[in-house]
């Protein structure tokens, strides 16, 4: 008798979830998406370089420095963005200045 009450298959899930649950879920999901966009929004910088893009830009930038090495990665970013570039190395915003 105790095992029957603890068995989750014993209960009908539709009796536990009210009918208004899907109606209330949609506004909560929209609010969470809106807050997520506001939290990840950063103003664009006037310094050229790869975008932040919710943290993906710094990961790609750091990975490029690890994969290509400092010299080749600097040359790549200078050819792509110019003489003054903003990149991320180990999560820190770093500026590359070269001619």
VOGUGU-387261 format. One line per field, with one value per residue (C-alpha): residue number from 1; residue in one letter; x, y, z. Coordinates in nm, 2 decimals, decimal comma. Example, Ala and Ser with C-alpha at 12.3 -4.5 7.8 and 13.67 -1.06 7.14 Angstrom:
# VOGUGU-387261
resi	1 | 2 .
resn	A | S .
u	1,23 | 1,37 .
v	-0,45 | -0,11 .
w	0,78 | 0,71 .
This chain:
# VOGUGU-387261
resi	1 | 2 | 3 | 4 | 5 | 6 | 7 | 8 | 9 | 10 | 11 | 12 | 13 | 14 | 15 | 16 | 17 | 18 | 19 | 20 | 21 | 22 | 23 | 24 | 25 | 26 | 27 | 28 | 29 | 30 | 31 | 32 | 33 | 34 | 35 | 36 | 37 | 38 | 39 | 40 | 41 | 42 | 43 | 44 | 45 | 46 | 47 | 48 | 49 | 50 | 51 | 52 | 53 | 54 | 55 | 56 | 57 | 58 | 59 | 60 | 61 | 62 | 63 | 64 | 65 | 66 | 67 | 68 | 69 | 70 | 71 | 72 | 73 | 74 | 75 | 76 | 77 | 78 | 79 | 80 | 81 | 82 | 83 | 84 | 85 | 86 | 87 | 88 | 89 | 90 | 91 | 92 | 93 | 94 | 95 | 96 | 97 | 98 | 99 .
resn	X | X | X | X | X | X | X | X | X | X | X | X | X | X | X | X | X | X | X | X | X | X | X | X | X | X | X | X | X | X | X | X | X | X | X | X | X | X | X | X | X | X | X | X | X | X | X | X | X | X | X | X | X | X | X | X | X | X | X | X | X | X | X | X | X | X | X | X | X | X | X | X | X | X | X | X | X | X | X | X | X | X | X | X | X | X | X | X | X | X | X | X | X | X | X | X | X | X | X .
u	0,00 | 0,29 | 0,46 | 0,14 | 0,12 | 0,49 | 0,46 | 0,45 | 0,27 | -0,02 | -0,13 | -0,28 | -0,06 | -0,36 | -0,53 | -0,22 | -0,17 | -0,44 | -0,58 | -0,45 | -0,08 | -0,01 | -0,18 | 0,03 | 0,35 | 0,35 | 0,38 | 0,65 | 0,85 | 0,82 | 0,93 | 1,23 | 1,34 | 1,31 | 1,51 | 1,78 | 1,81 | 1,84 | 2,10 | 2,31 | 2,28 | 2,59 | 2,64 | 2,84 | 3,19 | 3,35 | 3,66 | 3,65 | 3,68 | 3,47 | 3,13 | 3,04 | 2,73 | 2,62 | 2,97 | 3,04 | 3,27 | 3,52 | 3,53 | 3,60 | 3,86 | 4,04 | 4,02 | 4,18 | 4,47 | 4,52 | 4,49 | 4,69 | 4,93 | 4,96 | 5,15 | 4,93 | 4,61 | 4,72 | 4,80 | 4,46 | 4,27 | 4,48 | 4,40 | 4,03 | 3,96 | 4,26 | 4,54 | 4,35 | 4,15 | 3,96 | 3,97 | 3,92 | 4,20 | 4,11 | 3,79 | 3,97 | 3,92 | 4,25 | 4,35 | 4,59 | 4,77 | 5,00 | 5,11 .
v	0,00 | 0,24 | 0,16 | 0,23 | 0,58 | 0,65 | 0,52 | 0,82 | 0,61 | 0,57 | 0,93 | 1,08 | 1,39 | 1,57 | 1,59 | 1,75 | 2,03 | 2,29 | 2,39 | 2,75 | 2,63 | 2,67 | 3,02 | 3,14 | 2,99 | 3,20 | 3,54 | 3,41 | 3,27 | 3,60 | 3,80 | 3,57 | 3,60 | 3,98 | 3,99 | 3,76 | 4,00 | 4,30 | 4,13 | 4,03 | 4,36 | 4,57 | 4,89 | 4,86 | 4,99 | 5,24 | 5,03 | 4,76 | 4,39 | 4,08 | 4,13 | 4,01 | 3,81 | 3,68 | 3,57 | 3,37 | 3,64 | 3,62 | 3,24 | 3,25 | 3,52 | 3,34 | 3,01 | 3,17 | 3,30 | 2,95 | 2,78 | 3,01 | 3,16 | 3,53 | 3,65 | 3,48 | 3,57 | 3,94 | 3,94 | 3,79 | 4,05 | 4,34 | 4,23 | 4,18 | 4,49 | 4,73 | 4,86 | 4,91 | 4,61 | 4,50 | 4,12 | 3,91 | 3,70 | 3,49 | 3,69 | 4,02 | 4,29 | 4,34 | 4,60 | 4,51 | 4,81 | 4,76 | 4,89 .
w	0,00 | 0,08 | -0,25 | -0,45 | -0,31 | -0,39 | -0,75 | -0,98 | -1,25 | -1,01 | -1,05 | -1,36 | -1,45 | -1,61 | -1,27 | -1,12 | -1,38 | -1,40 | -1,74 | -1,70 | -1,69 | -2,06 | -2,06 | -1,78 | -1,92 | -2,24 | -2,07 | -1,83 | -2,12 | -2,31 | -2,01 | -1,95 | -2,31 | -2,29 | -1,97 | -2,13 | -2,43 | -2,20 | -1,98 | -2,28 | -2,47 | -2,48 | -2,67 | -2,98 | -2,94 | -3,18 | -3,18 | -3,46 | -3,38 | -3,34 | -3,18 | -2,83 | -2,94 | -2,59 | -2,50 | -2,82 | -2,96 | -2,67 | -2,69 | -3,06 | -3,02 | -2,74 | -2,93 | -3,24 | -3,02 | -2,88 | -3,21 | -3,44 | -3,19 | -3,09 | -3,40 | -3,66 | -3,48 | -3,45 | -3,83 | -3,90 | -3,69 | -3,84 | -4,19 | -4,11 | -3,89 | -3,94 | -3,73 | -3,40 | -3,30 | -2,99 | -2,91 | -2,60 | -2,45 | -2,14 | -2,11 | -2,09 | -2,35 | -2,52 | -2,78 | -3,07 | -3,21 | -3,51 | -3,84 .
